[in-house]
Amino acid sequence: MEMTVELFDNIINTSQDCVFWKDKDRRFLGVNQAFLDFYGFESQDVLIGKTDEDMGWHSDPEPYRQDELRVLKGKSTYKVQGKCFIRGEERDIIASKRPLYKDGRIVGLVGSFVDVTDVIRRNEAAQNPDVYTIKKLREFNFFDRLIDEISLEEILDPLTGVLNRAYAMKFVHSLMADNKSFTFTMVDLDDFKSINDRFGHSAGDEVLIEISKNLAKFVDGYGLVGRYGGDELLIIDVKNTSYKDKKKFFEKLYSKTGALRKEMQFGEYSAFITATSGAASFPDDADDYDKLFDLIDKMLYIGKSKGRNCYTIFEGDVGDITEVSVRSRRGVFTDMLDLRLGMEKEKTHEAKIKAAFPVLSDVLQISELYYIRPGSNMRAVNDPDFECDAPDIDAFVTEDLVSEGSIENIKNTAPEFAASLKANRLGSVLIARVRNGDIIEGYLICAVQRSHRIWQEYECAILYYVAGLMV
């Protein structure tokens, strides 16, 4: 068979290893699909012509530069351990590289790497036992047919012990091929990044291991659990496929079973772990994989927009949620552009706030926006009758960026402000200070009734951006 460009692309893009090739100046010429998926790129255009240093992937890029310079002089490397940054987290990788030749001359290099972070962390975590055994997997025809041909290690996620992404997807496709009804659920851990940031990645690993084990135990007898990636887990349920049964299943899952919602200790500190889930069924809701996965993705987004710590089951016409799916993919930069275009036309603070409110209402899922001028009470943008005392707000808002919290942590530093919020049935706030040089011109406030509202990083960034546009 002749090696055509199309054949080469097909081969390289089926590899699970991240593959790349560079010119003699170490600039990227191309990468495969696994590489794009690993870094979350939609296209290789973002890195063509750039070096690793341009991309900022290494805390110390010099060893990697020297490694590639040696390859460009004719020395191949094999399974060299290193580290790289991916979405703000430093991951462990193993890479191999070799020279690219043309007419006997070195014109570049080709390399590949795999992410071994979870394997290393799991080994460091005292060898957590696998959640699923060969005996357990044999209960399902798909795994019973292949379990003698491959190792359990190849099937399971190395950190959590549940199905890894590849075999969870293969299991789903096998159920579809057999026309077997099942419910597909995506579970996303709420505010997982804050666990890593506050307590360290070992705490994040603890959470993933514990929740995965709990979910697998809860789902036992119904189906299997897999890890899609990061803090996203999958439930493949072959028993509860009617809406009535699904609702009972999730009501029990989100009750006091401790399977999903539980408090975990990290040394002297603790955190209450919650998750948001989106579910849809084959073939009743969607009759092919792409449609089904798109549905659970949309259901998950709806749950997040409700404030998280909840489940959403698809029921009805896909047209009912089309607008929601579009909004979920707009992105923070699009929101910022809309805010700037609307606010820069206005002159007064009040007018700017009113111009910002429609976008903030949509992005932050709030029904009202508030503002405080120094020495004045807290007032609502769209409700002239609302007024709330805020005498000691300065004691709570001590940073130039944003402050957030529930009444419980506000009252420790600003008890009068907390009491005023409580009297107005407001449970959680996100506040950005409006500054003009050294002068504090006011405070921009989002407030909701839920005391356990989780304010995400992008939400803080949006409100801070609006505060900056006020001056």
C-alpha positions in Angstrom: 0.0 0.0 0.0 1.3 3.4 -1.0 1.9 5.9 1.9 -0.3 8.9 1.0 -0.7 12.1 3.0 -4.3 11.0 3.7 -3.2 7.6 5.0 -0.4 9.2 7.1 -3.0 11.6 8.7 -5.3 8.7 9.4 -2.6 6.7 11.1 -1.2 9.6 13.1 -4.6 10.7 14.3 -5.6 7.3 15.7 -2.6 7.2 18.0 -3.4 7.8 21.7 0.1 9.3 22.2 0.5 13.1 21.6 2.6 13.4 18.4 4.3 16.5 17.0 6.9 17.5 14.5 9.1 20.5 14.2 11.5 22.3 11.9 15.3 22.7 12.5 14.6 25.9 14.5 12.3 23.8 16.9 9.1 25.5 15.6 6.0 23.4 15.3 5.0 22.2 11.9 2.1 20.0 12.9 0.6 17.8 15.6 -2.0 15.0 15.8 -5.5 15.0 17.2 -4.4 13.5 20.6 -2.0 16.5 21.0 -4.8 19.0 20.3 -7.2 17.2 22.7 -4.5 17.2 25.5 -4.0 20.9 25.4 -7.6 21.8 24.5 -6.8 23.3 21.1 -9.4 23.3 18.4 -6.8 23.7 15.6 -3.1 23.4 15.3 -3.0 26.9 13.8 -2.5 28.4 17.4 1.0 26.8 17.6 2.3 26.4 14.0 5.6 28.4 13.8 6.0 28.6 17.6 8.4 27.0 20.0 7.8 25.5 23.4 9.1 28.7 25.0 6.6 30.7 22.9 3.8 28.5 24.3 5.0 28.8 27.9 4.7 25.1 28.6 7.6 24.6 31.0 8.6 26.3 34.3 12.2 25.9 33.2 12.4 25.5 29.4 16.2 25.2 29.1 16.5 21.4 29.7 13.9 20.8 27.0 15.6 23.2 24.6 18.9 21.4 25.1 17.2 18.1 24.7 15.8 19.1 21.3 19.1 20.6 20.2 20.8 17.3 20.8 18.1 15.5 18.7 18.7 18.0 15.9 22.4 17.0 15.9 21.4 13.3 15.3 20.8 11.8 18.8 17.4 10.2 19.5 15.9 10.2 22.9 13.5 7.6 24.4 11.0 7.8 27.3 12.5 10.9 28.9 10.5 12.0 31.9 9.6 15.7 32.2 6.8 18.2 33.1 4.6 20.6 31.2 1.8 23.0 32.1 -1.7 22.2 30.9 -4.6 24.6 31.9 -2.5 26.0 34.7 -1.6 22.6 36.2 1.9 21.1 35.9 1.6 17.5 34.5 4.2 14.7 34.4 4.9 13.4 30.9 7.3 10.8 29.2 8.6 11.9 25.8 10.5 10.4 22.9 12.1 12.3 20.0 14.2 11.5 16.9 15.6 13.5 14.0 13.7 14.0 10.7 15.9 13.5 7.7 15.5 14.6 4.0 18.1 13.7 1.4 20.5 12.7 4.2 20.2 16.0 6.1 18.4 16.7 9.4 15.6 19.1 8.6 13.7 18.8 11.9 12.5 16.4 14.6 9.5 14.3 15.4 8.4 13.4 18.9 5.6 11.9 21.0 4.6 12.0 24.7 2.1 10.5 27.1 0.7 11.9 30.3 1.7 9.8 33.3 0.5 12.2 36.1 -2.3 10.0 37.3 -0.1 6.9 37.3 2.5 8.6 39.4 0.0 10.1 41.8 -1.8 6.9 42.3 1.5 5.1 43.1 2.2 7.8 45.6 -1.3 7.4 47.1 -0.5 4.0 48.6 -1.8 2.0 45.7 -5.6 2.5 45.9 -7.3 -0.8 44.9 -9.1 -0.9 41.6 -12.9 -0.2 42.0 -13.7 -2.8 39.3 -12.5 -6.4 39.2 -12.5 -8.8 36.3 -15.4 -10.6 37.9 -17.4 -7.4 38.1 -16.8 -6.4 34.5 -17.7 -9.9 33.2 -21.3 -9.1 34.2 -21.4 -6.9 31.0 -21.3 -8.7 27.6 -18.9 -6.2 26.1 -16.2 -6.7 28.8 -16.9 -10.4 29.1 -16.0 -10.8 25.4 -12.6 -9.0 25.6 -11.4 -9.3 29.2 -9.3 -12.3 28.4 -7.5 -10.5 25.6 -6.4 -7.3 27.5 -5.3 -6.5 31.0 -7.5 -4.8 33.6 -4.9 -2.0 33.8 -5.6 -1.1 30.2 -9.4 -0.7 30.9 -9.3 1.2 34.2 -8.4 4.8 35.0 -5.0 4.7 36.8 -6.0 7.3 39.5 -9.6 6.4 40.3 -9.9 2.7 39.4 -13.1 3.2 37.4 -13.3 2.8 33.6 -11.0 5.1 31.7 -12.3 7.4 29.0 -11.4 5.1 26.1 -13.2 2.0 27.5 -16.2 4.0 28.9 -16.8 5.2 25.3 -16.3 1.8 23.8 -18.8 0.4 26.3 -21.3 3.1 25.3 -20.8 2.4 21.6 -21.2 -1.4 22.2 -24.6 -0.8 23.9 -25.7 1.3 21.0 -24.5 -1.4 18.5 -26.6 -4.0 20.5 -29.5 -1.6 20.6 -29.5 -1.8 24.4 -31.3 1.0 26.2 -29.3 3.0 28.8 -29.0 6.3 30.5 -25.8 8.3 29.9 -24.8 10.9 32.6 -22.0 13.4 32.9 -21.0 14.3 36.4 -18.9 17.4 37.0 -17.5 18.1 40.4 -18.4 21.7 41.5 -15.6 24.2 42.1 -13.0 21.4 41.9 -10.2 23.9 41.0 -10.6 25.6 44.4 -9.9 22.2 46.1 -6.6 22.0 44.2 -5.8 25.6 44.8 -6.6 25.6 48.6 -5.5 22.2 49.7 -3.1 21.0 46.9 -3.4 18.4 44.1 -3.2 15.5 46.5 -6.4 16.7 48.1 -8.0 16.9 44.6 -6.9 13.3 43.9 -8.4 12.2 47.2 -11.7 13.8 46.1 -11.7 12.1 42.7 -10.8 8.7 44.2 -13.4 8.9 47.0 -16.3 10.2 44.8 -15.5 7.7 42.0 -15.6 4.8 44.6 -18.8 6.1 46.1 -20.5 6.5 42.7 -19.4 3.0 41.6 -20.8 1.5 44.8 -24.1 3.4 44.3 -24.4 2.4 40.6 -23.6 -1.2 41.3 -26.4 -3.3 39.9 -27.4 -0.6 37.5 -24.3 0.0 35.4 -20.7 1.3 35.4 -18.9 4.5 36.2 -16.0 5.9 34.2 -13.7 8.9 34.2 -14.1 11.2 31.2 -11.1 13.4 32.2 -10.1 15.9 34.9 -13.0 16.3 37.4 -15.7 14.8 35.0 -17.1 11.4 35.6 -19.6 9.3 33.6 -22.4 7.0 34.7 -23.6 4.4 32.2 -26.9 3.0 33.6 -28.5 0.1 31.8 -31.5 -0.2 34.2 -33.0 3.2 34.9 -34.1 4.5 31.5 -37.7 5.7 32.0 -38.0 9.3 33.2 -39.7 8.1 36.4 -36.9 5.6 37.2 -34.2 8.2 36.4 -35.8 10.7 38.7 -35.9 8.2 41.6 -32.3 7.3 40.8 -31.1 10.9 41.0 -33.2 11.8 44.0 -31.6 9.1 45.9 -28.1 9.9 44.6 -28.5 13.5 45.7 -30.0 12.7 49.1 -28.2 11.8 52.2 -26.6 8.7 50.8 -23.1 10.4 50.9 -22.4 8.9 47.4 -22.0 12.3 45.8 -22.6 15.1 48.4 -20.3 14.7 51.3 -17.9 16.6 53.6 -14.2 15.6 53.3 -11.3 16.5 55.7 -8.0 17.8 54.5 -5.8 18.1 57.6 -7.3 20.8 59.8 -9.7 21.9 57.1 -12.7 20.5 55.4 -14.8 21.1 52.3 -18.3 20.0 51.3 -18.0 18.3 48.0 -20.9 18.6 45.5 -21.4 17.9 41.8 -23.7 18.8 38.9 -25.1 16.1 36.6 -26.7 16.0 33.2 -28.5 12.9 31.9 -30.2 11.6 28.7 -31.1 8.2 27.4 -30.5 6.0 24.3 -32.5 5.6 22.2 -35.5 7.5 23.5 -33.8 10.9 23.7 -31.1 10.4 21.0 -30.4 7.5 18.6 -26.7 8.2 17.9 -23.6 8.9 20.0 -23.0 12.5 18.9 -26.6 13.6 19.6 -26.6 11.8 23.0 -23.4 13.3 24.2 -24.5 16.7 23.0 -27.6 16.3 25.1 -25.9 15.4 28.3 -23.5 18.3 27.8 -26.4 20.7 27.5 -28.1 19.2 30.5 -24.9 19.7 32.5 -24.7 23.3 31.4 -28.3 23.9 32.5 -27.5 22.4 35.9 -24.5 24.7 36.3 -26.6 27.7 35.3 -29.0 26.9 38.1 -26.3 27.2 40.6 -24.7 23.7 40.5 -25.2 20.9 43.1 -28.1 19.6 41.1 -29.1 17.2 38.4 -30.9 17.8 35.1 -32.6 15.0 33.1 -33.5 15.7 29.5 -37.2 15.7 28.8 -38.9 17.3 25.9 -37.9 18.8 22.5 -34.2 19.5 21.8 -35.3 22.8 20.3 -36.2 24.0 23.8 -32.5 24.0 24.8 -30.8 25.2 21.7 -30.5 28.8 22.9 -28.9 27.6 26.2 -26.3 25.6 24.3 -25.3 28.6 22.2 -24.9 30.8 25.3 -22.8 28.2 27.0 -20.2 28.4 24.2 -20.0 32.2 23.9 -16.9 32.5 26.1 -15.7 35.0 28.6 -14.0 37.2 26.0 -17.3 37.6 24.0 -19.1 38.6 27.2 -16.4 41.2 28.0 -16.7 42.7 24.5 -20.4 43.0 24.9 -20.0 44.7 28.3 -17.4 47.2 27.0 -19.4 48.1 23.9 -22.5 48.7 26.1 -20.9 50.5 29.0 -18.4 52.8 27.1 -21.3 54.8 25.6 -22.6 55.8 29.1 -21.3 58.6 31.3 -22.7 58.0 34.8 -22.1 55.1 37.1 -25.9 54.3 37.2 -26.1 54.3 33.5 -23.1 52.1 33.1 -24.5 49.6 35.6 -27.8 49.4 33.8 -26.0 48.8 30.5 -24.0 46.0 32.1 -26.9 44.3 33.8 -28.4 42.3 30.9 -25.0 40.6 30.2 -24.3 40.0 33.9 -27.8 38.7 34.5 -27.2 36.1 31.7 -23.6 35.2 32.6 -23.9 35.1 36.4 -27.5 33.9 36.5 -28.6 36.7 38.8 -31.9 38.5 39.0 -30.6 41.8 40.4 -27.4 43.9 40.6 -26.6 46.2 43.4 -24.3 49.3 43.9 -23.0 51.1 47.0 -21.4 54.6 47.0 -19.2 55.5 50.0 -21.4 56.5 52.9 -24.6 55.4 51.1 -26.8 52.3 51.4 -26.9 49.4 49.0 -29.4 49.9 46.2 -30.7 47.7 43.4 -30.3 48.6 39.8 -33.8 47.8 38.7 -35.7 48.2 42.0 -35.9 51.8 43.2 -37.6 50.7 46.4 -34.8 48.3 47.5 -32.4 49.7 50.1 -30.0 47.7 52.3 -27.6 49.0 55.0 -23.9 48.3 54.5 -22.1 50.3 57.2 -19.0 48.1 57.6 -18.6 46.7 54.0 -15.0 48.0 54.0 -14.1 45.5 56.7 -15.2 42.6 54.4 -13.9 44.0 51.0 -10.2 44.3 51.7 -8.8 43.5 48.3 -8.7 45.5 45.1 -10.1 42.5 43.1 -13.2 40.7 44.2 -14.5 39.3 47.5 -17.1 36.6 47.8 -18.8 34.6 50.5 -21.9 33.6 52.4 -23.4 35.4 55.4 -21.6 33.0 57.7 -18.1 34.2 56.6 -19.2 37.8 56.1 -20.4 38.2 59.7 -16.9 37.4 61.0 -15.5 40.6 59.5 -18.6 42.7 58.8 -21.4 41.7 61.1 -23.6 44.7 60.4 -23.4 44.2 56.7 -24.1 40.4 57.1 -27.2 41.2 59.3 -28.5 43.6 56.7 -28.1 41.0 54.0 -29.9 38.4 56.1 -32.7 40.8 56.8 -33.2 41.1 53.1 -33.0 37.3 52.6 -29.7 37.5 50.7 -27.4 34.6 51.4 -24.3 35.0 49.3 -22.5 37.9 47.6 -19.8 38.6 45.1 -18.4 42.1 45.4 -15.9 44.2 43.3 -14.5 47.4 44.5 -14.7 50.4 42.1 -11.5 52.4 42.3 -10.3 55.6 40.6 -6.6 55.6 41.5 -6.5 55.7 45.3 -10.1 56.8 45.6 -12.8 54.2 46.3 -15.9 55.3 44.3 -18.1 52.4 45.3 -18.8 48.7 45.3 -20.5 46.6 42.7 -22.4 43.7 44.2 -24.1 40.5 42.9 -26.2 38.9 45.6 -28.4 35.7 45.6 -30.6 34.0 48.2 -28.6 30.8 48.2 -26.0 30.7 51.0 -24.0 28.0 49.2 -23.7 29.7 45.8 -20.3 28.8 44.3 -18.9 31.8 42.5 -16.6 30.6 39.8 -13.3 32.1 38.7 -14.7 33.4 35.4 -17.6 35.0 37.3 -15.2 36.9 39.5 -13.2 38.0 36.4 -16.4 39.3 34.7 -17.4 41.4 37.7 -13.9 42.8 38.2 -13.8 43.7 34.6 -17.1 45.6 34.9 -15.8 47.4 38.0 -12.8 48.6 35.9 -15.1 49.9 33.2 -16.9 52.0 35.7 -14.1 54.6 36.0 
